[in-house]
Structures are given as structure tokens and as C-alpha cells.
Amino acid sequence: MTTTATPLLDVTGVTMRFGGLTAVNDVSLTVGEGEIIGLIGPNGAGKTTFFNCLTGLYVPTEGRVTYRGNVLPPKPHLVTQAGIARTFQNIRLFANMTVLENVLVGRHTRTREGIFSAILRGPGYHRAETQSRDKAMELLAFTGLADKADHLARNLPYGEQRKLEIARALASEPGLLLLDEPTAGMNPQETRAAEELVFAIRDKGISVLVIEHDMRFIFNLCDRTAVLVQGQKIVEGDRETVQNDERVITAYLGAPLEGTTAPEETP
């Protein structure tokens, strides 16, 4: 693990309200260079909503999100340009496009060619197209999908669709990758492969923030883990700290938690 005094991602007091419902309540979190950070909590804890606040899908009601010291713009494509990429809890691939074409879509924020270049198809356009294709094939090799480049995405097994979504996210050349339940629906062998892939991503110099329900996966993988319950962060720390926290144990057993407030609802 390599951390720096200035976090790569710095989330301060993020709150997200939908009318009378508070889905995320005053959550702060940092991710350092080279870190893998976990985010866990029971269903409905606000984990994906929190991700959406980080990636511009939602504009937080309160709080601030900075990446490399700069406040992130509230637009998903601008967040991607800044250097944050993500996957989704429910796989979002272009089912009728090939595996290679899906990864090429992820390259659009890193290409410089404009509409006139595309129309005229001059040397610059062909050079950029070749570079994008080469980069996409590198990522398919990295994720173990190079031999499936010409297959339609919809024909891949579920575990490989998950890998393809990660490859597409990596195509934008992020400094931080957000993974939303990357092992959901996987068997133990696929889960182990996903774990190795995340370590390999970190070895490329990319930090990772991951939501997951598989506790073994999280604790094997992460430098630190934060726990959300009812939209609030109740604890953050290493494996031992989180596993031994009575509030975490209580939350997963379904009992009310001391020191947390239930989501606000309108009458």
C-alpha cells in the first residue's frame, strides 16, 4: 500500500436527499494513491447512491468531492475526463456490439479527433483509430478476453461480461476505478480471478474503490474498509477493526443501531 499526504480522492460531508428521504448522510472518505478501499453495508445502506454522487450522476445536496485537489464537475463525462471510471451493479454493456467495440467506446474521452477528421478520414484519424484499437486489445489481453475480441458482448458468459465492463472502464485511462459489486453472481473460481484482476489493476498504479457484499473478497483485497448503515458511515479501518465492531455485527444481524438515525421520511 502506498499513501500520500494529499488524497487522490477526498470526499467531505457528502449528503444526498431525495425529497424527505436522506439516502446518504454526512459521509467522508479518502482514497490514497495505490490504495484499494472497500465500501460495505446491508442492502439499502446508500452505497450505490454514494458512488453516484462521486461520478456526477447525482449532485450531492451537501458536501464536496475532490479528485487530485480539484472539485469534480457534476457531469459523468467530465468526471471520466478528470480520471475516474466506474462499473455498475447491473452490467451495462452494448449487447449487440463486439467485445472490442465495447472497449473502444471507453476510449472516446481520450481521443482528440473531431467530427471533421472523422468525415475526412485523413492520416490523423487513421493514426488515432489504430492507437485506440491497439490500446483496446492490450486491455482485452490484460483482462483475459483477447481471444473473444470479435464475439458479441451478449454471448459472453456472465463472469466475462463483468471483465469486459472493467476493460471498458480502464480504456478511459483512469487514476481511480470505482467497482460496484464486481463479483455479484460469480462462482468462487470467478471471484478469485476477479480478486487477482483488481490487484493487477492496482499494480498498474490505479487506485480502486469497491462496493461488495462478499466479505471474504473485501477483506482479502482491501487496505481499508468503510461501513455504511442507513446512509451513515459507522466505522472505517482494517479487517480486524471492522470485523470486531459491534455496530457492524448488529447491522448485519438486522437489529437497530445505537448512534445512527433512521432515514428521514415525509409523512
Contacts in CASP RR format, 6 or more apart in sequence:
PFRMAT RR
TARGET T0000
AUTHOR 0000-0000-0000
METHOD contacts of the structure
MODEL  1
MTTTATPLLDVTGVTMRFGGLTAVNDVSLTVGEGEIIGLIGPNGAGKTTF
FNCLTGLYVPTEGRVTYRGNVLPPKPHLVTQAGIARTFQNIRLFANMTVL
ENVLVGRHTRTREGIFSAILRGPGYHRAETQSRDKAMELLAFTGLADKAD
HLARNLPYGEQRKLEIARALASEPGLLLLDEPTAGMNPQETRAAEELVFA
IRDKGISVLVIEHDMRFIFNLCDRTAVLVQGQKIVEGDRETVQNDERVIT
AYLGAPLEGTTAPEETP
1 34 0 8 1.000
1 35 0 8 1.000
1 223 0 8 1.000
2 32 0 8 1.000
2 33 0 8 1.000
2 34 0 8 1.000
2 35 0 8 1.000
3 32 0 8 1.000
3 33 0 8 1.000
3 34 0 8 1.000
3 35 0 8 1.000
4 32 0 8 1.000
4 33 0 8 1.000
6 69 0 8 1.000
7 30 0 8 1.000
7 31 0 8 1.000
7 32 0 8 1.000
8 31 0 8 1.000
8 32 0 8 1.000
8 33 0 8 1.000
8 34 0 8 1.000
8 35 0 8 1.000
8 67 0 8 1.000
8 68 0 8 1.000
8 175 0 8 1.000
8 176 0 8 1.000
8 207 0 8 1.000
9 29 0 8 1.000
9 30 0 8 1.000
9 31 0 8 1.000
9 32 0 8 1.000
9 54 0 8 1.000
9 65 0 8 1.000
9 66 0 8 1.000
9 67 0 8 1.000
9 84 0 8 1.000
9 176 0 8 1.000
9 207 0 8 1.000
9 209 0 8 1.000
10 30 0 8 1.000
10 64 0 8 1.000
10 65 0 8 1.000
10 66 0 8 1.000
10 67 0 8 1.000
10 69 0 8 1.000
11 27 0 8 1.000
11 28 0 8 1.000
11 29 0 8 1.000
11 30 0 8 1.000
11 54 0 8 1.000
11 64 0 8 1.000
11 65 0 8 1.000
12 28 0 8 1.000
12 63 0 8 1.000
12 64 0 8 1.000
12 65 0 8 1.000
12 66 0 8 1.000
13 26 0 8 1.000
13 27 0 8 1.000
13 28 0 8 1.000
13 62 0 8 1.000
13 63 0 8 1.000
13 64 0 8 1.000
14 24 0 8 1.000
14 26 0 8 1.000
14 27 0 8 1.000
14 28 0 8 1.000
14 50 0 8 1.000
14 53 0 8 1.000
14 60 0 8 1.000
14 62 0 8 1.000
14 63 0 8 1.000
14 64 0 8 1.000
14 65 0 8 1.000
15 22 0 8 1.000
15 24 0 8 1.000
15 25 0 8 1.000
15 26 0 8 1.000
15 27 0 8 1.000
15 60 0 8 1.000
15 61 0 8 1.000
15 62 0 8 1.000
15 63 0 8 1.000
16 22 0 8 1.000
16 23 0 8 1.000
16 24 0 8 1.000
16 49 0 8 1.000
16 50 0 8 1.000
16 52 0 8 1.000
16 53 0 8 1.000
16 58 0 8 1.000
16 60 0 8 1.000
16 61 0 8 1.000
17 23 0 8 1.000
17 61 0 8 1.000
17 264 0 8 1.000
19 266 0 8 1.000
20 264 0 8 1.000
20 265 0 8 1.000
20 266 0 8 1.000
21 263 0 8 1.000
21 264 0 8 1.000
21 265 0 8 1.000
21 266 0 8 1.000
22 231 0 8 1.000
22 263 0 8 1.000
22 264 0 8 1.000
23 46 0 8 1.000
23 49 0 8 1.000
23 231 0 8 1.000
23 263 0 8 1.000
24 46 0 8 1.000
24 49 0 8 1.000
24 50 0 8 1.000
24 53 0 8 1.000
24 60 0 8 1.000
24 228 0 8 1.000
24 231 0 8 1.000
25 230 0 8 1.000
25 231 0 8 1.000
25 232 0 8 1.000
25 261 0 8 1.000
26 62 0 8 1.000
26 232 0 8 1.000
27 50 0 8 1.000
27 228 0 8 1.000
27 231 0 8 1.000
27 232 0 8 1.000
27 233 0 8 1.000
28 233 0 8 1.000
29 37 0 8 1.000
29 39 0 8 1.000
29 226 0 8 1.000
29 233 0 8 1.000
29 236 0 8 1.000
31 37 0 8 1.000
31 176 0 8 1.000
31 207 0 8 1.000
31 209 0 8 1.000
32 207 0 8 1.000
33 205 0 8 1.000
33 207 0 8 1.000
34 202 0 8 1.000
34 205 0 8 1.000
34 206 0 8 1.000
34 207 0 8 1.000
35 207 0 8 1.000
35 208 0 8 1.000
35 223 0 8 1.000
35 224 0 8 1.000
36 198 0 8 1.000
36 199 0 8 1.000
36 202 0 8 1.000
36 207 0 8 1.000
36 208 0 8 1.000
36 209 0 8 1.000
36 210 0 8 1.000
36 221 0 8 1.000
36 222 0 8 1.000
36 223 0 8 1.000
37 207 0 8 1.000
37 208 0 8 1.000
37 209 0 8 1.000
37 210 0 8 1.000
37 222 0 8 1.000
37 223 0 8 1.000
37 224 0 8 1.000
37 225 0 8 1.000
37 226 0 8 1.000
38 209 0 8 1.000
38 210 0 8 1.000
38 211 0 8 1.000
38 212 0 8 1.000
38 218 0 8 1.000
38 221 0 8 1.000
38 222 0 8 1.000
38 224 0 8 1.000
38 225 0 8 1.000
38 226 0 8 1.000
39 47 0 8 1.000
39 50 0 8 1.000
39 209 0 8 1.000
39 210 0 8 1.000
39 211 0 8 1.000
39 212 0 8 1.000
39 225 0 8 1.000
39 226 0 8 1.000
39 228 0 8 1.000
40 47 0 8 1.000
40 211 0 8 1.000
40 212 0 8 1.000
40 213 0 8 1.000
40 215 0 8 1.000
40 218 0 8 1.000
40 225 0 8 1.000
40 226 0 8 1.000
40 227 0 8 1.000
40 228 0 8 1.000
40 242 0 8 1.000
41 47 0 8 1.000
41 213 0 8 1.000
41 227 0 8 1.000
41 228 0 8 1.000
41 229 0 8 1.000
41 251 0 8 1.000
41 252 0 8 1.000
42 229 0 8 1.000
42 251 0 8 1.000
42 252 0 8 1.000
42 254 0 8 1.000
45 228 0 8 1.000
45 229 0 8 1.000
45 230 0 8 1.000
45 231 0 8 1.000
46 228 0 8 1.000
46 231 0 8 1.000
47 180 0 8 1.000
47 211 0 8 1.000
47 228 0 8 1.000
48 89 0 8 1.000
48 180 0 8 1.000
48 211 0 8 1.000
49 58 0 8 1.000
49 231 0 8 1.000
50 228 0 8 1.000
50 231 0 8 1.000
51 86 0 8 1.000
51 178 0 8 1.000
51 180 0 8 1.000
51 211 0 8 1.000
52 58 0 8 1.000
53 59 0 8 1.000
53 60 0 8 1.000
53 65 0 8 1.000
54 65 0 8 1.000
54 72 0 8 1.000
54 79 0 8 1.000
54 84 0 8 1.000
54 178 0 8 1.000
54 209 0 8 1.000
55 76 0 8 1.000
55 79 0 8 1.000
55 84 0 8 1.000
55 86 0 8 1.000
55 178 0 8 1.000
56 72 0 8 1.000
56 73 0 8 1.000
56 74 0 8 1.000
56 75 0 8 1.000
56 76 0 8 1.000
56 79 0 8 1.000
57 76 0 8 1.000
59 74 0 8 1.000
64 71 0 8 1.000
65 71 0 8 1.000
65 72 0 8 1.000
66 72 0 8 1.000
67 79 0 8 1.000
67 82 0 8 1.000
67 83 0 8 1.000
67 84 0 8 1.000
67 176 0 8 1.000
68 82 0 8 1.000
70 82 0 8 1.000
72 78 0 8 1.000
72 79 0 8 1.000
72 82 0 8 1.000
72 84 0 8 1.000
73 79 0 8 1.000
73 82 0 8 1.000
77 109 0 8 1.000
80 109 0 8 1.000
80 172 0 8 1.000
80 174 0 8 1.000
81 109 0 8 1.000
83 172 0 8 1.000
83 173 0 8 1.000
83 174 0 8 1.000
83 175 0 8 1.000
83 176 0 8 1.000
84 174 0 8 1.000
84 175 0 8 1.000
84 176 0 8 1.000
84 177 0 8 1.000
84 178 0 8 1.000
85 169 0 8 1.000
85 170 0 8 1.000
85 172 0 8 1.000
85 174 0 8 1.000
85 175 0 8 1.000
85 176 0 8 1.000
85 177 0 8 1.000
85 178 0 8 1.000
86 169 0 8 1.000
86 177 0 8 1.000
86 178 0 8 1.000
86 179 0 8 1.000
86 180 0 8 1.000
87 162 0 8 1.000
87 165 0 8 1.000
87 166 0 8 1.000
87 169 0 8 1.000
87 177 0 8 1.000
87 178 0 8 1.000
87 179 0 8 1.000
87 180 0 8 1.000
87 182 0 8 1.000
88 165 0 8 1.000
88 180 0 8 1.000
89 180 0 8 1.000
89 181 0 8 1.000
89 184 0 8 1.000
89 211 0 8 1.000
91 161 0 8 1.000
91 162 0 8 1.000
91 165 0 8 1.000
92 165 0 8 1.000
93 102 0 8 1.000
93 153 0 8 1.000
93 154 0 8 1.000
93 161 0 8 1.000
93 164 0 8 1.000
93 165 0 8 1.000
93 168 0 8 1.000
94 101 0 8 1.000
94 102 0 8 1.000
94 105 0 8 1.000
94 153 0 8 1.000
95 152 0 8 1.000
95 153 0 8 1.000
95 154 0 8 1.000
96 152 0 8 1.000
96 153 0 8 1.000
96 154 0 8 1.000
97 105 0 8 1.000
97 152 0 8 1.000
97 153 0 8 1.000
98 149 0 8 1.000
98 150 0 8 1.000
98 151 0 8 1.000
98 152 0 8 1.000
98 153 0 8 1.000
99 140 0 8 1.000
99 145 0 8 1.000
99 148 0 8 1.000
99 149 0 8 1.000
99 150 0 8 1.000
99 151 0 8 1.000
99 152 0 8 1.000
99 153 0 8 1.000
99 156 0 8 1.000
99 164 0 8 1.000
100 133 0 8 1.000
100 136 0 8 1.000
100 137 0 8 1.000
100 140 0 8 1.000
100 149 0 8 1.000
100 150 0 8 1.000
102 153 0 8 1.000
102 164 0 8 1.000
102 167 0 8 1.000
102 168 0 8 1.000
103 136 0 8 1.000
103 139 0 8 1.000
103 140 0 8 1.000
103 164 0 8 1.000
103 167 0 8 1.000
103 168 0 8 1.000
103 171 0 8 1.000
104 132 0 8 1.000
104 133 0 8 1.000
104 136 0 8 1.000
104 171 0 8 1.000
105 168 0 8 1.000
105 171 0 8 1.000
106 168 0 8 1.000
106 169 0 8 1.000
106 171 0 8 1.000
106 172 0 8 1.000
107 132 0 8 1.000
107 135 0 8 1.000
107 136 0 8 1.000
107 171 0 8 1.000
107 172 0 8 1.000
109 172 0 8 1.000
110 171 0 8 1.000
110 172 0 8 1.000
110 173 0 8 1.000
111 128 0 8 1.000
111 132 0 8 1.000
112 128 0 8 1.000
113 124 0 8 1.000
113 125 0 8 1.000
113 128 0 8 1.000
117 124 0 8 1.000
117 125 0 8 1.000
117 128 0 8 1.000
118 125 0 8 1.000
135 171 0 8 1.000
136 167 0 8 1.000
136 171 0 8 1.000
137 146 0 8 1.000
137 149 0 8 1.000
139 167 0 8 1.000
139 170 0 8 1.000
139 171 0 8 1.000
140 146 0 8 1.000
140 148 0 8 1.000
140 149 0 8 1.000
140 167 0 8 1.000
142 167 0 8 1.000
142 170 0 8 1.000
142 200 0 8 1.000
143 163 0 8 1.000
143 164 0 8 1.000
143 166 0 8 1.000
143 167 0 8 1.000
143 170 0 8 1.000
143 197 0 8 1.000
144 163 0 8 1.000
145 156 0 8 1.000
145 160 0 8 1.000
145 163 0 8 1.000
145 164 0 8 1.000
145 167 0 8 1.000
148 156 0 8 1.000
148 160 0 8 1.000
153 161 0 8 1.000
153 164 0 8 1.000
156 164 0 8 1.000
158 185 0 8 1.000
158 186 0 8 1.000
159 186 0 8 1.000
159 190 0 8 1.000
162 182 0 8 1.000
162 183 0 8 1.000
162 186 0 8 1.000
162 190 0 8 1.000
162 194 0 8 1.000
163 194 0 8 1.000
163 197 0 8 1.000
166 177 0 8 1.000
166 179 0 8 1.000
166 182 0 8 1.000
166 197 0 8 1.000
166 201 0 8 1.000
169 177 0 8 1.000
170 177 0 8 1.000
170 201 0 8 1.000
170 206 0 8 1.000
174 206 0 8 1.000
175 205 0 8 1.000
175 206 0 8 1.000
175 207 0 8 1.000
176 206 0 8 1.000
176 207 0 8 1.000
176 208 0 8 1.000
176 209 0 8 1.000
177 201 0 8 1.000
177 206 0 8 1.000
177 207 0 8 1.000
177 208 0 8 1.000
177 209 0 8 1.000
178 208 0 8 1.000
178 209 0 8 1.000
178 210 0 8 1.000
179 198 0 8 1.000
179 208 0 8 1.000
179 209 0 8 1.000
179 210 0 8 1.000
179 211 0 8 1.000
179 212 0 8 1.000
180 211 0 8 1.000
181 211 0 8 1.000
181 212 0 8 1.000
181 213 0 8 1.000
182 194 0 8 1.000
182 198 0 8 1.000
182 210 0 8 1.000
182 212 0 8 1.000
183 190 0 8 1.000
183 191 0 8 1.000
183 194 0 8 1.000
183 212 0 8 1.000
183 214 0 8 1.000
183 217 0 8 1.000
184 213 0 8 1.000
186 194 0 8 1.000
191 214 0 8 1.000
191 217 0 8 1.000
194 217 0 8 1.000
195 217 0 8 1.000
195 220 0 8 1.000
195 221 0 8 1.000
198 208 0 8 1.000
198 210 0 8 1.000
198 221 0 8 1.000
199 221 0 8 1.000
201 208 0 8 1.000
202 208 0 8 1.000
210 218 0 8 1.000
210 221 0 8 1.000
210 222 0 8 1.000
212 218 0 8 1.000
218 225 0 8 1.000
219 225 0 8 1.000
219 239 0 8 1.000
219 242 0 8 1.000
219 243 0 8 1.000
222 239 0 8 1.000
223 238 0 8 1.000
224 236 0 8 1.000
224 237 0 8 1.000
224 238 0 8 1.000
225 236 0 8 1.000
225 237 0 8 1.000
225 238 0 8 1.000
225 239 0 8 1.000
225 242 0 8 1.000
226 233 0 8 1.000
226 235 0 8 1.000
226 236 0 8 1.000
226 237 0 8 1.000
227 233 0 8 1.000
227 234 0 8 1.000
227 235 0 8 1.000
227 236 0 8 1.000
227 242 0 8 1.000
227 245 0 8 1.000
227 247 0 8 1.000
227 248 0 8 1.000
227 251 0 8 1.000
228 234 0 8 1.000
229 247 0 8 1.000
229 251 0 8 1.000
229 257 0 8 1.000
229 260 0 8 1.000
230 257 0 8 1.000
230 260 0 8 1.000
230 261 0 8 1.000
230 262 0 8 1.000
230 263 0 8 1.000
231 263 0 8 1.000
232 260 0 8 1.000
232 261 0 8 1.000
234 245 0 8 1.000
234 247 0 8 1.000
234 248 0 8 1.000
234 251 0 8 1.000
234 257 0 8 1.000
234 260 0 8 1.000
235 241 0 8 1.000
235 242 0 8 1.000
235 245 0 8 1.000
235 247 0 8 1.000
235 248 0 8 1.000
236 242 0 8 1.000
242 248 0 8 1.000
247 257 0 8 1.000
247 258 0 8 1.000
247 259 0 8 1.000
247 260 0 8 1.000
250 256 0 8 1.000
250 257 0 8 1.000
251 257 0 8 1.000
END
